């Protein structure tokens, strides 16, 4: 499996302002769809983890830099890389381009969250293994996590990593 997940999205009319320029809040909605596709690619489609397993991956931090405008009708390429895995968080970086020209980038932290108790939880072993397989960083956080049990741990109270 490649360490970079790549997908494409066409900028639709509704993603743009009256001048045909991409409207930045629409970018975040598109980015959410890219994340959903990434999790399905890893084997954890949101409709399964949210409705059946009752956990999710809400965004807890996001930062973006806009380099160049994008326009209605353009096809954007999204390259997503996992750069850090914490006990209950994952940091991903997105590079977005059009025809090889960088348009914007974003770094995002997602947290594993129990949807019923509304608190962070450690990654299940199978999720952690899938994230580690595509993570470009291999720091101590990743190495020490390999000893966790294969079962869902009990949810923790308070904030995760």
RAZIPE-V615413 format. One record per pair of residues at least 24 apart in sequence whose ideal C-beta (glycine too) atoms are under 8 Angstrom apart, sorted by the first residue. I is the first residue (numbers start at 1). GAP is how many residues later the second one is. Records with the same first field share a line. If there is no record, write none. Layout:
I=GAP + GAP
This chain:
1=132 + 133
2=132
3=78 + 79 + 131 + 132 + 133
4=75 + 76 + 77
5=32 + 33 + 36 + 74 + 75 + 76 + 129
6=71 + 72 + 73 + 74
7=27 + 30 + 31 + 70 + 71 + 73
8=67 + 68 + 69 + 70
9=24 + 25 + 66 + 67 + 69
10=63 + 64 + 65 + 66
11=59 + 60 + 61 + 62 + 63 + 64 + 65
12=60
13=59
15=57
16=55 + 56
20=51 + 52 + 53
21=48 + 49 + 50 + 51
22=47 + 48 + 49 + 50
24=40 + 42
27=37 + 69 + 77
28=34
30=46 + 48
31=47 + 63 + 75 + 77
34=44 + 46 + 60
35=45 + 57 + 73 + 75
38=42 + 54
42=85 + 88 + 89 + 92
43=87
44=83 + 86
50=65
54=60 + 61 + 62
55=57 + 58 + 59 + 60 + 66
56=56 + 57 + 59
57=33 + 53 + 54 + 55 + 56
58=52 + 53 + 55
59=49 + 50 + 51
60=29 + 49 + 50 + 51
61=47 + 48
62=44 + 45 + 46 + 47
63=43 + 44 + 45
64=40 + 41 + 42
65=39 + 40 + 41
66=37 + 38
67=35 + 36 + 37 + 38
68=33 + 34 + 35 + 36
69=34
70=28 + 33 + 34
74=24
76=27
81=53 + 55
82=49 + 52 + 53 + 54 + 55
83=24 + 52 + 53 + 54
84=51 + 53 + 55 + 57
85=38 + 43 + 46 + 47 + 50 + 52 + 56 + 57 + 60
86=55 + 74 + 75
87=35 + 36 + 54 + 58 + 73 + 74
88=24 + 32 + 33 + 34 + 35 + 68 + 72 + 73
89=31 + 71 + 72
90=33 + 41
111=49 + 50
112=48
113=47
114=41
117=38
119=36 + 37 + 38 + 39 + 41
120=35 + 36 + 38 + 39 + 40 + 41
121=31 + 32 + 34 + 35 + 39
122=26 + 31 + 34 + 38
123=25
124=26 + 27 + 28 + 29
125=24 + 25 + 26
126=24
